[in-house]
Amino acid sequence: MHALLKLSRFIDGLNDRVGKLASWLILAAVLVSSGNAIIRSLWDKSSNGWLELQWVLFSAVFLLCSGYALLHHAHVRIDVMYLRWSRRTQLWIDIFGTVFFLLPMAILIMVLSWPTFVNAYMSQEVSANAGGLVIWPARLMMPIGFLLLTLQGLSELIKRIAILRGLLPDPALDNNSSAEEELAQAILSTHEKPLAAITP
């Protein structure tokens, strides 16, 4: 188990670094978008290549940061029922969801998207739009993004099992609730109050 925890720490570090680096692509997308708008306004010139570059940068952020978002529990998650159960039950639900939903989905998309990238690379496929970009760099983001998500799913699985076995402290006990969890708790507490207590 210690080797698996070491692997988990490596995956966490990898996705943390990739996510922080990929976040700079947001700035690049903003600069490309604003630069394109300014040039179009002042000189009435534009290019489909610039528009497509914005889409590629956005897609890269979305895909490359998927593992980072899972690492930092940043995916939207509002589940009132989940919060009613014991922490041990929550951990088992996380394990079940990771094994039967997250990992199969991520692995399937990663495997199926690889031939699409290879075909685009081998043929040097170019966008159908006039002045468009070569497509294979955008296609490559799909298998890479889902590889990172698969790895992070594996890391989260290892950590949940380690917490159940008492080998890791449970970070949920630090009371660092996400905004979604706080909203769910507020909804729960509202429904649990008597009607008279919430009626003005």
C-alpha positions as CSV (number, residue, x, y, z in Angstrom):
1,M,0.0,0.0,0.0
2,H,2.9,2.4,0.7
3,A,4.0,2.0,-3.0
4,L,0.5,2.9,-4.1
5,L,0.4,6.0,-1.8
6,K,3.8,7.0,-3.3
7,L,2.2,6.7,-6.8
8,S,-0.8,8.7,-5.6
9,R,1.5,11.5,-4.4
10,F,3.3,11.5,-7.8
11,I,0.0,11.7,-9.7
12,D,-1.3,14.5,-7.4
13,G,2.0,16.4,-8.0
14,L,1.8,15.9,-11.8
15,N,-1.8,17.1,-12.1
16,D,-1.1,20.0,-9.8
17,R,1.8,21.2,-11.9
18,V,-0.1,20.6,-15.2
19,G,-3.1,22.4,-13.9
20,K,-1.2,25.5,-12.8
21,L,0.7,25.6,-16.1
22,A,-2.4,25.1,-18.2
23,S,-4.1,28.0,-16.3
24,W,-1.8,30.4,-18.2
25,L,-3.6,29.4,-21.3
26,I,-6.6,31.3,-20.1
27,L,-4.5,34.5,-20.2
28,A,-3.4,33.5,-23.7
29,A,-7.0,33.0,-24.8
30,V,-8.0,36.4,-23.4
31,L,-5.1,38.1,-25.2
32,V,-5.8,36.4,-28.5
33,S,-9.5,37.2,-28.2
34,S,-9.0,40.8,-27.3
35,G,-6.3,41.3,-29.9
36,N,-8.4,39.8,-32.6
37,A,-11.3,42.1,-31.6
38,I,-9.2,45.2,-31.6
39,I,-7.6,44.4,-34.9
40,R,-11.0,43.7,-36.4
41,S,-12.4,47.0,-35.1
42,L,-9.5,49.2,-36.1
43,W,-8.4,47.7,-39.4
44,D,-11.4,45.5,-40.4
45,K,-9.1,42.5,-40.6
46,S,-9.5,39.1,-39.0
47,S,-8.7,35.4,-39.5
48,N,-10.4,32.2,-38.8
49,G,-7.1,31.0,-37.5
50,W,-7.3,33.4,-34.6
51,L,-10.9,32.3,-33.8
52,E,-9.9,28.7,-33.9
53,L,-6.9,29.4,-31.7
54,Q,-9.2,30.7,-29.0
55,W,-11.2,27.5,-29.2
56,V,-8.1,25.3,-29.0
57,L,-6.8,27.2,-26.0
58,F,-10.2,26.9,-24.2
59,S,-10.3,23.2,-25.0
60,A,-6.8,22.7,-23.7
61,V,-7.6,24.4,-20.4
62,F,-10.8,22.4,-20.0
63,L,-9.1,19.0,-20.8
64,L,-5.7,19.5,-19.2
65,C,-7.2,20.8,-16.0
66,S,-9.8,18.0,-15.6
67,G,-7.4,16.0,-13.4
68,Y,-6.4,19.2,-11.5
69,A,-10.1,19.9,-10.8
70,L,-10.7,16.4,-9.5
71,L,-7.6,16.7,-7.3
72,H,-8.9,19.9,-5.7
73,H,-12.6,18.7,-5.6
74,A,-13.5,21.6,-7.9
75,H,-16.1,19.7,-10.0
76,V,-19.7,20.8,-9.3
77,R,-21.1,18.5,-6.7
78,I,-24.4,19.2,-4.9
79,D,-25.8,16.0,-3.4
80,V,-28.1,16.5,-0.4
81,M,-28.4,12.7,0.1
82,Y,-24.6,12.2,0.1
83,L,-24.2,14.5,3.1
84,R,-26.8,12.7,5.2
85,W,-24.7,9.5,5.2
86,S,-21.8,8.6,7.4
87,R,-18.3,9.5,6.3
88,R,-17.5,5.8,5.8
89,T,-20.5,5.4,3.5
90,Q,-19.4,8.5,1.6
91,L,-16.0,7.0,1.0
92,W,-17.5,3.7,-0.2
93,I,-19.8,5.7,-2.6
94,D,-16.7,7.6,-3.9
95,I,-14.9,4.3,-4.5
96,F,-17.9,2.7,-6.2
97,G,-18.4,5.8,-8.4
98,T,-14.7,5.9,-9.3
99,V,-14.4,2.2,-10.2
100,F,-17.7,1.8,-12.1
101,F,-18.3,5.3,-13.6
102,L,-15.3,7.7,-13.7
103,L,-12.5,5.3,-14.6
104,P,-14.4,3.3,-17.3
105,M,-15.7,6.6,-18.9
106,A,-12.3,8.3,-18.9
107,I,-10.4,5.2,-20.2
108,L,-13.0,4.6,-22.9
109,I,-12.8,8.2,-24.2
110,M,-9.0,8.2,-24.0
111,V,-8.8,5.0,-26.0
112,L,-11.4,6.0,-28.6
113,S,-9.9,9.5,-29.1
114,W,-6.4,8.2,-29.8
115,P,-7.0,6.9,-33.4
116,T,-8.7,10.2,-34.2
117,F,-5.6,12.1,-33.2
118,V,-3.3,9.7,-35.1
119,N,-5.4,10.0,-38.3
120,A,-5.4,13.8,-38.0
121,Y,-1.6,13.8,-37.5
122,M,-0.8,11.4,-40.3
123,S,-3.0,13.2,-42.8
124,Q,-2.0,16.7,-41.5
125,E,-5.7,17.5,-41.5
126,V,-6.5,21.2,-41.7
127,S,-9.7,22.9,-40.6
128,A,-12.4,23.2,-43.3
129,N,-12.5,27.0,-42.6
130,A,-10.6,29.3,-44.8
131,G,-7.3,30.2,-43.0
132,G,-8.0,27.6,-40.4
133,L,-5.4,25.7,-38.3
134,V,-3.9,22.3,-38.4
135,I,-6.2,20.1,-36.4
136,W,-4.0,17.4,-34.8
137,P,-2.8,19.6,-31.8
138,A,-6.4,20.1,-30.7
139,R,-7.2,16.3,-31.2
140,L,-4.1,15.5,-29.0
141,M,-5.6,17.3,-26.1
142,M,-8.4,14.8,-25.8
143,P,-6.4,11.6,-25.0
144,I,-3.9,13.6,-22.9
145,G,-6.7,15.2,-20.9
146,F,-8.5,12.0,-20.2
147,L,-5.2,10.3,-19.4
148,L,-4.7,12.9,-16.7
149,L,-8.2,12.4,-15.5
150,T,-7.8,8.6,-15.4
151,L,-4.6,9.0,-13.4
152,Q,-6.2,11.3,-10.9
153,G,-9.2,9.0,-10.6
154,L,-6.7,6.2,-9.7
155,S,-5.0,8.5,-7.2
156,E,-8.4,9.4,-5.6
157,L,-9.3,5.7,-5.4
158,I,-6.0,4.9,-3.6
159,K,-6.5,7.7,-1.1
160,R,-10.1,6.7,-0.3
161,I,-9.0,3.1,0.4
162,A,-6.1,4.3,2.5
163,I,-8.4,6.5,4.5
164,L,-10.8,3.5,5.1
165,R,-7.8,1.5,6.3
166,G,-6.6,4.3,8.6
167,L,-3.4,4.9,6.6
168,L,-4.2,8.5,5.7
169,P,-6.0,11.2,7.7
170,D,-9.3,12.2,6.2
171,P,-9.1,15.7,4.8
172,A,-12.9,16.0,5.0
173,L,-12.6,16.2,8.8
174,D,-10.6,19.5,8.5
175,N,-14.0,21.2,7.8
176,N,-12.7,22.8,4.6
177,S,-16.0,22.5,2.8
178,S,-16.4,23.6,-0.8
179,A,-19.0,26.2,-1.8
180,E,-21.3,23.4,-3.1
181,E,-21.0,21.4,0.1
182,E,-21.9,24.5,2.2
183,L,-24.9,25.2,-0.1
184,A,-26.1,21.6,0.4
185,Q,-25.7,21.9,4.1
186,A,-27.7,25.1,4.1
187,I,-30.5,23.4,2.1
188,L,-30.4,20.5,4.5
189,S,-30.7,22.7,7.6
190,T,-33.5,24.7,6.1
191,H,-35.6,21.6,5.4
192,E,-34.9,20.2,8.9
193,K,-36.3,23.4,10.6
194,P,-39.9,23.4,11.6
195,L,-42.2,25.4,9.3
196,A,-42.9,28.0,12.0
197,A,-39.2,28.7,12.4
198,I,-38.7,29.7,8.8
199,T,-42.0,31.5,8.3
200,P,-41.8,35.3,8.8
